[in-house]
């Protein structure tokens, strides 16, 4: 059975974490949620989530995929954790499935990941790296999220860490 690790940091976006956990579990995929410490995780909107395990314990096994939920300050807390950075580098370097939602691509940038699963990063357009906007338009064939769900003509964007 495929297994997916979803690390949860204080301030994570509840919708981005719980939705992916729920959908993958409904699909019969094993999902392990791991808090950065032993405490319950309070999301950016105040919802408290109790992870399955701690991140240190979760690191004792391997996973087929890692999914990083966004939200602020959740993504910033993931980005500041050296264990997360090390695992993301390893999984992306081994061409394992690596996903980052909304603000979480900043974790990939911190880890020096320029491509995920052979594809360039495709996050929201407002992410900044080293004080500069790093989003640019991409070719139309690459699947991507839109820059805003409220815009009828929203343009796709991609990060280039040049």
N, C-alpha and C positions, 0 to 999 in steps of 0.2 A: 504494500500500500504506500502511495506517495505520502510524504510528510512535509509540512510547511511550518516554519518558525515565524511567529509574529511577536517581536519584542514590543513591550508596552512601557512607555516612559511617562512620567508625570506631565500632565498638560497635553496628552495626545488628543487628537480629534476623535471623539467617540464614534461618530458615524463611519469614519474611514477604518477604524479598527474592528468594530463589532460587525459591520456589514461583510467585510472580507472573511472574517472568522466564520460567520454564519453560513455564507454561501459555499465556502469550501467544505465545511462539515456536512452540509446538505448534499454535496456532491460525493460524499464518501471519502473525502481526503482527511487524513489525520492532521489536525492543527494543534500546535503547542503554543500557548501564549506564555510569555516569560517577562516578568517584571525585572527592572534593572536592580531591584533590591527585594527584600521580603515583604514590603508594605503593599497594601492595596493601591491601585493606580487611580488617581483622580484626573478625569479628563478636563479638557478646556472649558466644557460647559457644566462641570460639576458632577457628572456621573462617575460613580466609583465602580471600578472593575477589579475583580480579584483574579489575578493571573493563575494559570495552571501550576506554574513553578517559577523559580528564580532564573535569571539569565545564566548565572554560574552553573546551576544544575543542568539547564538546557544544553549548555556547551559540551556536556559529556557524551553527546551523540551527534550524528550527522543528519542533515535535512536535505531534501530535494530542492527546496525553495525557501527564500526569506522574503517576507513582505514587511516593509516599513511604513506604518501609518504616519500621516502628517499631523498637522495641528501645531499650534504654537502655545506654549514653549516646548511641546513634546518633541518635535523634530530637532530643536536646538539641544534638548537633553540627550537625544540619541546621538547627535553629532559630537557631543562632548564626551561620550563614553568610548574609551579606547578599545574595549572588548567588542563593541558594535563595529567600529572601524576595521578592526582586524578580521572579523568574520565576513564583513561585506567585501573586503579586499580578496579574501580567500575564495569566497563563493563566486564572485564575479570573475576572478582570475581563472577559476576552474570551469567557467562557462555554465555554472549552475544558474537556475532561474533566480533572478533578483528583481524585486519590484519595490518601488518607492512611490507613495501616493502624495499628491499635492505639495506640501512644503518639504517632504522627506528627501527629495533628490539632493538637497544640501548635504545630506549624509554621504551620498555617493560622491559628491564633489570633494568633500573632506577626505574621503578614502582614495581619491585619485582615480576613480572609475570614470572612464570616458565613454565606454560602450557597455551595454548590458545585453547579454545573450546575442552578441553580434550586431546589435542595433544601437544607434546613438540615443542618448537620453531624451525623453519626451515628457517634460513636466509642464506645470503652469508657467505662464509667461512673466510673472512678476518676480521670480526668484533672482536674487542678486548674489554675486560671488566676488569677494574682494572689492566691494563697493561699486561694482559696475553691473549693469544689466547684461545678462548672458543669454538671453533668448533671441532666436532668429527664426525666420520662416523656414519651413522644411518642404521637401518634395511632397506632392499630394498622395503618393502611394503608401506612405508610412502611416500605420494606424496611430491615432493620437487623440488626446482629449482636446477639447476646444478651449480657447482663451477665456470665454465666458458663456455660460449656458443661457444668458439673457439676450445675447446678440444673435440676430438671425444670420448674420454674415461673419460670425466669429472665425478668426484665422487660427490654424494650428501653429504650434511653436515647438522649437526644440532647443536644448541647451548645447552650446559649443564651449568646451573648456579649453580655449586656445591660450 
